[in-house]
Each structure stands twice: as C-alpha cells, then as structure tokens.
C-alpha cells in the first residue's frame, strides 16, 4: 500500500512540474462565426433590424385563442422578406397547435426568434401533424432568445396516451419539439 501511494505521489509531482510552464491554454473556436464578429452575449438589434410581433398578425396573449395562423403569418413576414427581421413573441400566453417554421430565410444574418411570453401547446393530440408540435427546417442561422417558455402541456395528455413500448397498434405518442430540428445550421439558444 505504501508503494502505490509513493508511485501516485511521484506521478502527481511530474504532472504538476509539466504544467508549470503550460501557460494559458488557447481554446479553439467551436465552429464558424455565424454572427460575423458581432458580440452576441448582449442582445441588441442589428442595424436596420425590424421587429415582427405576432400580435400584429392576430395572435392573442390570453392562452385560449388559437394563435397558430398568426404565428405562421408572422414567421413568413420575418423569414421570407429581404432584410434583417426578428420574430417577437411578447409577454402573455399564446395557444398554438402544430407549426412548421420553414426556411431558407432571406436575412443576411441569422434570424432571431425572441420569446418573452409563453408558447402553449394545445391539448388536443389530433391537431398535431406527424406527431410534432414545433418543426424547424432548412434554416441556416437561428438565434432563439428571450427567457420565455415553451409549455407543451404534456401532463394533460399523459393519461390519454398508450404505452408505446408494448408495440400496440393503437400507440399514440405525445407531440415533440426536440426531434423536429431538421437541417438547421448555425443556431444559438440562449
């Protein structure tokens, strides 16, 4: 036992002696700079960036009105028009069903989706296309910020779902978000 402690101590001494001259490590860049040198630690509007508010397209922040179409119209206005645009989901509770956020977007920089309020999923499972709640596809540059909430309301459908692990033909899965991120390159979630 005494020999193994001595060997361990010697290895520790060599390791410390080796690292004395190490200096500060230079960390490699994690990936391409999609923000072209801009500091994204602080959220500031890009020069000329326009805010596209979902309320301007008919969304209601009451948690009862189906705001799905308003969200889709606002997304098309933010993504498909030239220039830098930001999709804003302000304070409030916005009820939505299945939504498909498709690109490519025409913005020169990544499109920003700022969620301040709460996006609430409908509890009617039959309203979900392909069992997905939120789908993002073919987007090169997405910045999701704001500190808001995505509330899938899973607890309301748990009692209605069948245990899919048993392989029954009546299997119903709860809608998801995580598996629907298809072809999104260069994204940042803060």
MDTraj code that builds the backbone (N, CA, C; nanometers):
import mdtraj as md
import numpy as np

residues = "UNK UNK UNK UNK UNK UNK UNK UNK UNK UNK UNK UNK UNK UNK UNK UNK UNK UNK UNK UNK UNK UNK UNK UNK UNK UNK UNK UNK UNK UNK UNK UNK UNK UNK UNK UNK UNK UNK UNK UNK UNK UNK UNK UNK UNK UNK UNK UNK UNK UNK UNK UNK UNK UNK UNK UNK UNK UNK UNK UNK UNK UNK UNK UNK UNK UNK UNK UNK UNK UNK UNK UNK UNK UNK UNK UNK UNK UNK UNK UNK UNK UNK UNK UNK UNK UNK UNK UNK UNK UNK UNK UNK UNK UNK UNK UNK UNK UNK UNK UNK UNK UNK UNK UNK UNK UNK UNK UNK UNK UNK UNK UNK UNK UNK UNK UNK UNK UNK UNK UNK UNK UNK UNK UNK UNK UNK UNK UNK UNK UNK UNK UNK UNK UNK UNK UNK UNK UNK UNK UNK UNK UNK UNK UNK UNK UNK UNK UNK UNK UNK UNK UNK UNK UNK UNK UNK UNK UNK UNK UNK UNK UNK UNK UNK UNK UNK UNK UNK UNK UNK UNK UNK UNK UNK UNK UNK UNK UNK UNK UNK UNK UNK UNK UNK UNK UNK UNK UNK UNK UNK".split()
xyz = np.array([
    [0.0820, -0.1186, 0.0000],
    [0.0000, 0.0000, 0.0000],
    [0.0864, 0.1250, 0.0000],
    [0.1954, 0.1225, 0.0744],
    [0.2844, 0.2366, 0.0822],
    [0.3514, 0.2653, -0.0517],
    [0.3826, 0.1589, -0.1282],
    [0.4457, 0.1749, -0.2589],
    [0.3509, 0.2422, -0.3572],
    [0.2237, 0.2043, -0.3563],
    [0.1286, 0.2648, -0.4507],
    [0.1060, 0.4123, -0.4188],
    [0.1101, 0.4483, -0.2889],
    [0.0968, 0.5899, -0.2525],
    [0.2184, 0.6678, -0.3016],
    [0.3369, 0.6093, -0.2888],
    [0.4600, 0.6751, -0.3336],
    [0.4589, 0.6935, -0.4842],
    [0.4159, 0.5914, -0.5588],
    [0.4100, 0.5994, -0.7053],
    [0.3083, 0.7066, -0.7466],
    [0.1942, 0.7071, -0.6785],
    [0.0917, 0.8075, -0.7083],
    [0.1432, 0.9487, -0.6825],
    [0.2174, 0.9659, -0.5720],
    [0.2733, 1.0967, -0.5391],
    [0.3755, 1.1400, -0.6441],
    [0.4590, 1.0501, -0.6901],
    [0.5602, 1.0812, -0.7919],
    [0.4919, 1.1212, -0.9236],
    [0.3878, 1.0481, -0.9626],
    [0.3147, 1.0818, -1.0860],
    [0.2524, 1.2201, -1.0734],
    [0.1951, 1.2507, -0.9580],
    [0.1359, 1.3825, -0.9344],
    [0.2417, 1.4919, -0.9450],
    [0.3598, 1.4687, -0.8888],
    [0.4690, 1.5676, -0.8967],
    [0.5110, 1.5916, -1.0415],
    [0.5253, 1.4851, -1.1198],
    [0.5608, 1.5008, -1.2608],
    [0.4538, 1.5788, -1.3369],
    [0.3285, 1.5493, -1.3082],
    [0.2186, 1.6182, -1.3761],
    [0.2203, 1.7666, -1.3432],
    [0.2417, 1.8003, -1.2166],
    [0.2471, 1.9412, -1.1770],
    [0.3695, 2.0107, -1.2371],
    [0.4828, 1.9432, -1.2367],
    [0.6041, 2.0023, -1.2931],
    [0.5870, 2.0268, -1.4426],
    [0.5195, 1.9369, -1.5107],
    [0.4972, 1.9518, -1.6538],
    [0.4073, 2.0721, -1.6834],
    [0.3087, 2.0970, -1.5992],
    [0.2119, 2.2041, -1.6242],
    [0.2576, 2.3405, -1.5762],
    [0.3700, 2.3510, -1.5061],
    [0.4170, 2.4809, -1.4590],
    [0.4420, 2.5742, -1.5763],
    [0.4992, 2.5232, -1.6837],
    [0.5283, 2.6059, -1.8000],
    [0.4172, 2.6020, -1.9044],
    [0.3053, 2.5440, -1.8710],
    [0.1979, 2.5325, -1.9694],
    [0.1433, 2.6685, -2.0105],
    [0.1286, 2.7586, -1.9181],
    [0.0713, 2.8890, -1.9505],
    [-0.0780, 2.8766, -1.9785],
    [-0.1350, 2.9841, -2.0254],
    [-0.2782, 2.9837, -2.0554],
    [-0.3034, 2.9037, -2.1825],
    [-0.4041, 2.8179, -2.1757],
    [-0.4392, 2.7393, -2.2941],
    [-0.5202, 2.8246, -2.3904],
    [-0.4894, 2.8098, -2.5148],
    [-0.5677, 2.8775, -2.6173],
    [-0.6763, 2.7801, -2.6602],
    [-0.7995, 2.8216, -2.6407],
    [-0.9112, 2.7344, -2.6750],
    [-0.9481, 2.7539, -2.8216],
    [-0.9677, 2.6464, -2.8940],
    [-1.0038, 2.6592, -3.0352],
    [-1.1463, 2.7115, -3.0506],
    [-1.1732, 2.7738, -3.1624],
    [-1.3066, 2.8204, -3.1931],
    [-1.3943, 2.6986, -3.2145],
    [-1.5142, 2.7019, -3.1558],
    [-1.6020, 2.5855, -3.1601],
    [-1.6579, 2.5599, -3.2987],
    [-1.6707, 2.6600, -3.3784],
    [-1.7290, 2.6429, -3.5112],
    [-1.7189, 2.7723, -3.5884],
    [-1.7833, 2.7788, -3.7023],
    [-1.7762, 2.9009, -3.7820],
    [-1.8450, 3.0171, -3.7115],
    [-1.7971, 3.1367, -3.7367],
    [-1.8545, 3.2569, -3.6763],
    [-1.9756, 3.3006, -3.7585],
    [-2.0923, 3.2498, -3.7226],
    [-2.2127, 3.2802, -3.8000],
    [-2.2608, 3.4227, -3.7785],
    [-2.2102, 3.4880, -3.6740],
    [-2.2536, 3.6245, -3.6458],
    [-2.1540, 3.7284, -3.6954],
    [-2.0594, 3.6850, -3.7751],
    [-1.9645, 3.7720, -3.8442],
    [-1.8962, 3.8720, -3.7505],
    [-1.8433, 3.8213, -3.6387],
    [-1.7661, 3.9037, -3.5475],
    [-1.8482, 3.9882, -3.4522],
    [-1.9781, 3.9814, -3.4582],
    [-2.0602, 4.0607, -3.3684],
    [-2.0693, 3.9920, -3.2332],
    [-2.0775, 4.0701, -3.1269],
    [-2.0890, 4.0161, -2.9928],
    [-2.2343, 3.9757, -2.9693],
    [-2.2578, 3.8463, -2.9494],
    [-2.3950, 3.8014, -2.9276],
    [-2.4243, 3.7791, -2.7793],
    [-2.3281, 3.8123, -2.6927],
    [-2.3521, 3.7975, -2.5495],
    [-2.4641, 3.8909, -2.5049],
    [-2.4708, 4.0082, -2.5644],
    [-2.5791, 4.1012, -2.5368],
    [-2.6734, 4.0984, -2.6552],
    [-2.8004, 4.1077, -2.6259],
    [-2.8967, 4.1095, -2.7347],
    [-2.9271, 4.2539, -2.7721],
    [-2.8794, 4.2927, -2.8862],
    [-2.9087, 4.4257, -2.9396],
    [-2.9609, 4.4075, -3.0808],
    [-3.0464, 4.4992, -3.1214],
    [-3.0975, 4.4926, -3.2575],
    [-2.9839, 4.5173, -3.3555],
    [-2.9800, 4.4395, -3.4596],
    [-2.8821, 4.4619, -3.5657],
    [-2.9216, 4.5897, -3.6400],
    [-2.8275, 4.6574, -3.7025],
    [-2.8625, 4.7782, -3.7781],
    [-2.9708, 4.7482, -3.8815],
    [-3.0792, 4.8215, -3.8756],
    [-3.1891, 4.8049, -3.9700],
    [-3.2815, 4.6880, -3.9408],
    [-3.2573, 4.6172, -3.8299],
    [-3.3408, 4.5011, -3.7972],
    [-3.4821, 4.5463, -3.7595],
    [-3.5798, 4.4799, -3.8185],
    [-3.7203, 4.5119, -3.7930],
    [-3.7802, 4.4047, -3.7026],
    [-3.8682, 4.4479, -3.6117],
    [-3.9348, 4.3556, -3.5210],
    [-4.0697, 4.3175, -3.5804],
    [-4.0926, 4.1878, -3.5917],
    [-4.2188, 4.1346, -3.6422],
    [-4.2890, 4.0709, -3.5215],
    [-4.3905, 4.1400, -3.4690],
    [-4.4616, 4.0984, -3.3490],
    [-4.5799, 4.0103, -3.3877],
    [-4.5922, 3.8939, -3.3247],
    [-4.7010, 3.8024, -3.3585],
    [-4.8385, 3.8633, -3.3301],
    [-4.8466, 3.9562, -3.2367],
    [-4.9748, 4.0227, -3.2062],
    [-5.0212, 4.1053, -3.3257],
    [-4.9286, 4.1630, -3.3993],
    [-4.9641, 4.2415, -3.5187],
    [-5.0278, 4.1544, -3.6266],
    [-5.0125, 4.0237, -3.6163],
    [-5.0686, 3.9318, -3.7146],
    [-5.1917, 3.8582, -3.6610],
    [-5.2423, 3.9025, -3.5453],
    [-5.3662, 3.8485, -3.4916],
    [-5.3537, 3.7542, -3.3741],
    [-5.2337, 3.7280, -3.3253],
    [-5.2181, 3.6406, -3.2083],
    [-5.2740, 3.7105, -3.0849],
    [-5.3336, 3.6317, -2.9966],
    [-5.3903, 3.6868, -2.8734],
    [-5.3200, 3.6216, -2.7542],
    [-5.2703, 3.7053, -2.6605],
    [-5.1935, 3.6530, -2.5463],
    [-5.2794, 3.6072, -2.4294],
    [-5.3927, 3.5422, -2.4575],
    [-5.4839, 3.5017, -2.3498],
    [-5.4757, 3.3537, -2.3150],
    [-5.4004, 3.2738, -2.3904],
    [-5.3875, 3.1312, -2.3641],
    [-5.5075, 3.0495, -2.4074],
    [-5.6067, 3.1122, -2.4711],
    [-5.7282, 3.0417, -2.5136],
    [-5.7493, 3.0479, -2.6645],
    [-5.7194, 3.1615, -2.7251],
    [-5.7375, 3.1812, -2.8699],
    [-5.6280, 3.1056, -2.9451],
    [-5.6642, 3.0337, -3.0512],
    [-5.5658, 2.9602, -3.1317],
    [-5.4882, 3.0594, -3.2181],
    [-5.3634, 3.0819, -3.1816],
    [-5.2778, 3.1799, -3.2497],
    [-5.1874, 3.1171, -3.3548],
    [-5.2124, 2.9922, -3.3924],
    [-5.1258, 2.9216, -3.4857],
    [-5.1096, 2.9965, -3.6173],
    [-5.2195, 3.0359, -3.6805],
    [-5.2115, 3.1036, -3.8104],
    [-5.1398, 3.2381, -3.7989],
    [-5.1617, 3.3097, -3.6899],
    [-5.0930, 3.4376, -3.6688],
    [-4.9423, 3.4157, -3.6570],
    [-4.9006, 3.3104, -3.5868],
    [-4.7583, 3.2794, -3.5745],
    [-4.6981, 3.2459, -3.7110],
    [-4.7697, 3.1671, -3.7892],
    [-4.7187, 3.1285, -3.9210],
    [-4.7084, 3.2499, -4.0140],
    [-4.8073, 3.3373, -4.0109],
    [-4.8021, 3.4590, -4.0930],
    [-4.6871, 3.5492, -4.0491],
    [-4.6663, 3.5608, -3.9195],
    [-4.5559, 3.6429, -3.8680],
    [-4.4212, 3.5809, -3.9066],
    [-4.4100, 3.4477, -3.9004],
    [-4.2859, 3.3811, -3.9408],
    [-4.2550, 3.4088, -4.0872],
    [-4.3562, 3.3964, -4.1725],
    [-4.3331, 3.4231, -4.3158],
    [-4.2881, 3.5675, -4.3368],
    [-4.3472, 3.6614, -4.2631],
    [-4.3064, 3.8025, -4.2759],
    [-4.1629, 3.8222, -4.2280],
    [-4.1223, 3.7519, -4.1228],
    [-3.9867, 3.7686, -4.0689],
    [-3.8821, 3.6956, -4.1521],
    [-3.9172, 3.5793, -4.2029],
    [-3.8194, 3.4931, -4.2706],
    [-3.8112, 3.5183, -4.4210],
    [-3.9214, 3.5407, -4.4847],
    [-3.9254, 3.5408, -4.6313],
    [-3.9119, 3.6790, -4.6951],
    [-3.9044, 3.7833, -4.6129],
    [-3.8845, 3.9175, -4.6687],
    [-3.7378, 3.9552, -4.6559],
    [-3.6826, 4.0209, -4.7578],
    [-3.5418, 4.0609, -4.7506],
    [-3.5167, 4.1554, -4.6335],
    [-3.3966, 4.1519, -4.5820],
    [-3.3594, 4.2371, -4.4693],
    [-3.3547, 4.1566, -4.3410],
    [-3.3021, 4.2205, -4.2388],
    [-3.2896, 4.1546, -4.1085],
    [-3.4181, 4.1754, -4.0299],
    [-3.4828, 4.0665, -3.9915],
    [-3.6076, 4.0721, -3.9166],
    [-3.5976, 3.9842, -3.7931],
    [-3.6780, 4.0182, -3.6928],
    [-3.6815, 3.9448, -3.5664],
    [-3.8260, 3.9098, -3.5358],
    [-3.8522, 3.7828, -3.5100],
    [-3.9859, 3.7390, -3.4711],
    [-3.9973, 3.7550, -3.3203],
    [-4.0941, 3.8355, -3.2764],
    [-4.1131, 3.8634, -3.1341],
    [-4.2410, 3.7983, -3.0843],
    [-4.2272, 3.7211, -2.9787],
    [-4.3411, 3.6647, -2.9071],
    [-4.3408, 3.7350, -2.7719],
    [-4.4253, 3.8380, -2.7562],
    [-4.4212, 3.9216, -2.6353],
    [-4.4817, 3.8517, -2.5135],
    [-4.4922, 3.9246, -2.4036],
    [-4.5496, 3.8691, -2.2814],
    [-4.6918, 3.8213, -2.3054],
    [-4.7295, 3.7177, -2.2338],
    [-4.8622, 3.6598, -2.2460],
    [-4.8513, 3.5118, -2.2736],
    [-4.9669, 3.4459, -2.2808],
    [-4.9730, 3.3024, -2.3115],
    [-5.0390, 3.2870, -2.4472],
    [-4.9677, 3.2230, -2.5416],
    [-5.0139, 3.2077, -2.6789],
    [-5.0385, 3.0604, -2.7073],
    [-5.1651, 3.0241, -2.7298],
    [-5.2030, 2.8866, -2.7594],
    [-5.1775, 2.8584, -2.9074],
    [-5.1044, 2.7506, -2.9352],
    [-5.0765, 2.7122, -3.0739],
    [-5.0828, 2.5608, -3.0875],
    [-5.1124, 2.5151, -3.2097],
    [-5.1049, 2.3718, -3.2389],
    [-4.9788, 2.3488, -3.3215],
    [-4.9769, 2.2480, -3.4036],
    [-4.8594, 2.2122, -3.4819],
    [-4.8164, 2.3278, -3.5730],
    [-4.6872, 2.3616, -3.5687],
    [-4.6350, 2.4698, -3.6530],
    [-4.5075, 2.4241, -3.7229],
    [-4.4925, 2.4674, -3.8473],
    [-4.3797, 2.4304, -3.9315],
    [-4.3064, 2.5580, -3.9736],
    [-4.1916, 2.5830, -3.9130],
    [-4.1108, 2.7013, -3.9438],
    [-4.0100, 2.6618, -4.0510],
    [-4.0374, 2.7014, -4.1748],
    [-3.9536, 2.6584, -4.2865],
    [-3.8678, 2.7729, -4.3386],
    [-3.7486, 2.7403, -4.3792],
    [-3.6592, 2.8335, -4.4448],
    [-3.6512, 2.7970, -4.5912],
    [-3.5540, 2.8446, -4.6615],
    [-3.4494, 2.9311, -4.6089],
    [-3.5001, 3.0733, -4.5885],
    [-3.4398, 3.1403, -4.4929],
    [-3.4758, 3.2793, -4.4653],
    [-3.3882, 3.3715, -4.5496],
    [-3.4381, 3.4904, -4.5755],
    [-3.3676, 3.5840, -4.6639],
    [-3.2798, 3.6840, -4.5885],
    [-3.2708, 3.6727, -4.4572],
    [-3.1916, 3.7662, -4.3771],
    [-3.0427, 3.7436, -4.4011],
    [-2.9643, 3.8527, -4.4003],
    [-2.8192, 3.8367, -4.4173],
    [-2.7514, 3.7734, -4.2961],
    [-2.8078, 3.7933, -4.1775],
    [-2.7574, 3.7329, -4.0548],
    [-2.8607, 3.6302, -4.0071],
    [-2.8260, 3.5460, -3.9102],
    [-2.9247, 3.4503, -3.8592],
    [-3.0509, 3.5201, -3.8111],
    [-3.1645, 3.4571, -3.8342],
    [-3.2912, 3.5130, -3.7909],
    [-3.3047, 3.4940, -3.6401],
    [-3.3570, 3.5947, -3.5728],
    [-3.3753, 3.5898, -3.4283],
    [-3.5214, 3.5656, -3.3966],
    [-3.5466, 3.4688, -3.3093],
    [-3.6798, 3.4456, -3.2550],
    [-3.6693, 3.4792, -3.1067],
    [-3.7362, 3.5868, -3.0663],
    [-3.7305, 3.6330, -2.9281],
    [-3.8604, 3.5956, -2.8574],
    [-3.8501, 3.5036, -2.7629],
    [-3.9661, 3.4561, -2.6883],
    [-3.9607, 3.5173, -2.5484],
    [-4.0527, 3.6096, -2.5220],
    [-4.0622, 3.6725, -2.3911],
    [-4.1761, 3.6086, -2.3122],
    [-4.2854, 3.5779, -2.3817],
    [-4.4026, 3.5170, -2.3192],
    [-4.3932, 3.3665, -2.3161],
    [-4.5112, 3.3020, -2.3154],
    [-4.5201, 3.1569, -2.3100],
    [-4.5956, 3.1061, -2.4316],
    [-4.5337, 3.0130, -2.5029],
    [-4.5983, 2.9471, -2.6158],
    [-4.6563, 2.8178, -2.5596],
    [-4.7897, 2.8048, -2.5677],
    [-4.8606, 2.6933, -2.5047],
    [-4.9150, 2.5995, -2.6117],
    [-4.8894, 2.4700, -2.5966],
    [-4.9392, 2.3701, -2.6907],
    [-5.0854, 2.3388, -2.6614],
    [-5.1623, 2.3156, -2.7670],
    [-5.2990, 2.2706, -2.7485],
    [-5.2973, 2.1305, -2.6891],
    [-5.4000, 2.0958, -2.6137],
    [-5.4041, 1.9634, -2.5508],
    [-5.4738, 1.8593, -2.6381],
    [-5.5224, 1.9001, -2.7549],
    [-5.5877, 1.8074, -2.8476],
    [-5.4815, 1.7429, -2.9364],
    [-5.4453, 1.6177, -2.9066],
    [-5.3375, 1.5489, -2.9783],
    [-5.3684, 1.5336, -3.1269],
    [-5.4958, 1.5302, -3.1652],
    [-5.5311, 1.5122, -3.3064],
    [-5.4903, 1.6316, -3.3925],
    [-5.4573, 1.7438, -3.3318],
    [-5.4181, 1.8631, -3.4075],
    [-5.2706, 1.8648, -3.4461],
    [-5.1951, 1.7626, -3.4080],
    [-5.0516, 1.7625, -3.4350],
    [-5.0192, 1.6844, -3.5605],
    [-4.9573, 1.7551, -3.6539],
    [-4.9164, 1.6969, -3.7811],
    [-4.7945, 1.6078, -3.7579],
    [-4.8049, 1.4830, -3.7940],
    [-4.6945, 1.3873, -3.7796],
    [-4.6451, 1.3753, -3.6361],
    [-4.7296, 1.4056, -3.5403],
    [-4.6903, 1.3928, -3.4008],
    [-4.5889, 1.4951, -3.3547],
    [-4.5731, 1.6032, -3.4276],
    [-4.4759, 1.7072, -3.3913],
    [-4.5498, 1.8352, -3.3545],
    [-4.4956, 1.9065, -3.2581],
    [-4.5544, 2.0338, -3.2183],
    [-4.4885, 2.1479, -3.2948],
    [-4.3593, 2.1639, -3.2791],
    [-4.2860, 2.2709, -3.3466],
    [-4.1791, 2.2090, -3.4349],
    [-4.1820, 2.2426, -3.5616],
    [-4.0850, 2.1888, -3.6557],
    [-4.0077, 2.3047, -3.7193],
    [-3.8773, 2.2967, -3.7180],
    [-3.7907, 2.3952, -3.7818],
    [-3.7128, 2.3220, -3.8904],
    [-3.7147, 2.3744, -4.0120],
    [-3.6466, 2.3038, -4.1203],
    [-3.5838, 2.4009, -4.2191],
    [-3.4677, 2.3616, -4.2684],
    [-3.3970, 2.4330, -4.3746],
    [-3.3683, 2.5784, -4.3375],
    [-3.3100, 2.5969, -4.2195],
    [-3.2768, 2.7308, -4.1710],
    [-3.1266, 2.7362, -4.1480],
    [-3.0602, 2.8305, -4.2111],
    [-2.9168, 2.8483, -4.1926],
    [-2.8958, 2.9722, -4.1061],
    [-2.8943, 2.9534, -3.9759],
    [-2.8762, 3.0619, -3.8817],
    [-3.0047, 3.0933, -3.8071],
    [-3.0123, 3.0479, -3.6822],
    [-3.1290, 3.0702, -3.5980],
    [-3.0804, 3.1074, -3.4595],
    [-3.1342, 3.2145, -3.4049],
    [-3.0986, 3.2603, -3.2714],
    [-3.2281, 3.2642, -3.1905],
    [-3.2416, 3.1754, -3.0922],
    [-3.3598, 3.1672, -3.0082],
    [-3.3241, 3.2257, -2.8723],
    [-3.3878, 3.3382, -2.8369],
    [-3.3528, 3.4105, -2.7145],
    [-3.4798, 3.4551, -2.6421],
    [-3.4632, 3.5182, -2.5264],
    [-3.5725, 3.5890, -2.4631],
    [-3.6143, 3.5440, -2.3253],
    [-3.5790, 3.4250, -2.2833],
    [-3.6163, 3.3821, -2.1493],
    [-3.7612, 3.3397, -2.1346],
    [-3.8339, 3.3280, -2.2446],
    [-3.9726, 3.2839, -2.2394],
    [-3.9811, 3.1331, -2.2197],
    [-4.1023, 3.0797, -2.2363],
    [-4.1271, 2.9392, -2.2078],
    [-4.2025, 2.8719, -2.3212],
    [-4.1668, 2.7464, -2.3492],
    [-4.2439, 2.6608, -2.4378],
    [-4.3107, 2.5577, -2.3473],
    [-4.4430, 2.5665, -2.3333],
    [-4.5185, 2.4790, -2.2446],
    [-4.5952, 2.3776, -2.3289],
    [-4.5450, 2.2549, -2.3368],
    [-4.6077, 2.1506, -2.4167],
    [-4.7317, 2.0905, -2.3534],
    [-4.7607, 2.1245, -2.2291],
    [-4.8772, 2.0753, -2.1557],
    [-4.8897, 1.9231, -2.1612],
    [-4.7769, 1.8539, -2.1535],
    [-4.7761, 1.7092, -2.1615],
    [-4.8607, 1.6413, -2.0562],
    [-4.8679, 1.7005, -1.9375],
    [-4.9433, 1.6371, -1.8288],
    [-5.0901, 1.6182, -1.8645],
    [-5.1446, 1.6980, -1.9563],
    [-5.2848, 1.6845, -1.9958],
    [-5.3078, 1.5647, -2.0882],
    [-5.2037, 1.5200, -2.1561],
    [-5.2225, 1.4089, -2.2497],
    [-5.1622, 1.2781, -2.2012],
    [-5.0886, 1.2795, -2.0923],
    [-5.0254, 1.1571, -2.0442],
    [-5.1275, 1.0477, -2.0161],
    [-5.2413, 1.0844, -1.9607],
    [-5.3415, 0.9825, -1.9282],
    [-5.4082, 0.9272, -2.0541],
    [-5.4040, 1.0002, -2.1653],
    [-5.4675, 0.9560, -2.2898],
    [-5.3763, 0.8718, -2.3772],
    [-5.2476, 0.8750, -2.3512],
    [-5.1554, 0.8027, -2.4383],
    [-5.1431, 0.6574, -2.3961],
    [-5.1159, 0.5765, -2.4940],
    [-5.0989, 0.4331, -2.4702],
    [-4.9495, 0.4060, -2.4582],
    [-4.9121, 0.3091, -2.3774],
    [-4.7719, 0.2735, -2.3617],
    [-4.7184, 0.2211, -2.4946],
    [-4.6412, 0.3032, -2.5627],
    [-4.5915, 0.2687, -2.6966],
    [-4.4810, 0.1631, -2.6928],
    [-4.4237, 0.1399, -2.5773],
    [-4.3174, 0.0405, -2.5677],
    [-4.3719, -0.1014, -2.5817],
    [-4.5029, -0.1182, -2.5635],
    [-4.5624, -0.2508, -2.5752],
    [-4.5889, -0.2892, -2.7202],
    [-4.5725, -0.1939, -2.8130],
    [-4.5869, -0.2234, -2.9550],
    [-4.7301, -0.2414, -3.0003],
    [-4.8236, -0.1789, -2.9329],
    [-4.9634, -0.1920, -2.9736],
    [-4.9903, -0.1078, -3.0976],
    [-5.0893, -0.1469, -3.1755],
    [-5.1212, -0.0731, -3.2982],
    [-5.1940, 0.0578, -3.2692],
    [-5.2413, 0.0759, -3.1461],
    [-5.3124, 0.1994, -3.1098],
    [-5.2207, 0.2989, -3.0402],
    [-5.0907, 0.2804, -3.0542],
    [-4.9933, 0.3663, -2.9872],
    [-5.0108, 0.5121, -3.0291],
    [-5.0198, 0.5999, -2.9306],
    [-5.0271, 0.7440, -2.9556],
    [-4.9157, 0.8089, -2.8753],
    [-4.8275, 0.8786, -2.9428],
    [-4.7173, 0.9465, -2.8732],
    [-4.7520, 1.0938, -2.8543],
    [-4.6975, 1.1514, -2.7477],
    [-4.7150, 1.2938, -2.7259],
    [-4.6324, 1.3704, -2.8289],
    [-4.6806, 1.4861, -2.8725],
    [-4.6057, 1.5669, -2.9686],
    [-4.4717, 1.6108, -2.9105],
    [-4.3767, 1.6378, -2.9983],
    [-4.2441, 1.6771, -2.9520],
    [-4.1910, 1.7964, -3.0292],
    [-4.0840, 1.8513, -2.9764],
    [-4.0117, 1.9592, -3.0421],
    [-3.8721, 1.9108, -3.0766],
    [-3.8086, 1.8412, -2.9863],
    [-3.6669, 1.8087, -2.9991],
    [-3.6325, 1.7273, -3.1228],
    [-3.7190, 1.6382, -3.1648],
    [-3.6834, 1.5555, -3.2793],
    [-3.7136, 1.6231, -3.4117],
    [-3.7646, 1.7436, -3.4083],
    [-3.8075, 1.8060, -3.5328],
    [-3.7098, 1.9099, -3.5859],
    [-3.5939, 1.9260, -3.5237],
    [-3.4953, 2.0205, -3.5745],
    [-3.4225, 1.9552, -3.6913],
    [-3.4685, 1.9815, -3.8137],
    [-3.4129, 1.9192, -3.9321],
    [-3.3456, 2.0264, -4.0176],
    [-3.2219, 2.0032, -4.0536],
    [-3.1478, 2.0941, -4.1408],
    [-3.1439, 2.2369, -4.0857],
    [-3.1090, 2.2496, -3.9597],
    [-3.0834, 2.3808, -3.9035],
    [-2.9326, 2.3881, -3.8810],
    [-2.8714, 2.4846, -3.9450],
    [-2.7281, 2.5018, -3.9324],
    [-2.7015, 2.6312, -3.8583],
    [-2.6008, 2.6321, -3.7750],
    [-2.5568, 2.7523, -3.7067],
    [-2.6683, 2.8132, -3.6218],
    [-2.7016, 2.7482, -3.5126],
    [-2.8065, 2.8026, -3.4274],
    [-2.7514, 2.8304, -3.2878],
    [-2.8192, 2.9218, -3.2190],
    [-2.7819, 2.9621, -3.0850],
    [-2.9095, 2.9710, -3.0032],
    [-2.9126, 2.9025, -2.8902],
    [-3.0259, 2.9097, -2.7992],
    [-2.9742, 2.9661, -2.6688],
    [-3.0273, 3.0814, -2.6287],
    [-2.9833, 3.1470, -2.5054],
    [-3.0955, 3.1508, -2.4061],
])
top = md.Topology()
chain = top.add_chain()
for i, resn in enumerate(residues, 1):
    res = top.add_residue(resn, chain, resSeq=i)
    for name in ("N", "CA", "C"):
        top.add_atom(name, md.element.get_by_symbol(name[0]), res)
traj = md.Trajectory(xyz[None], top)
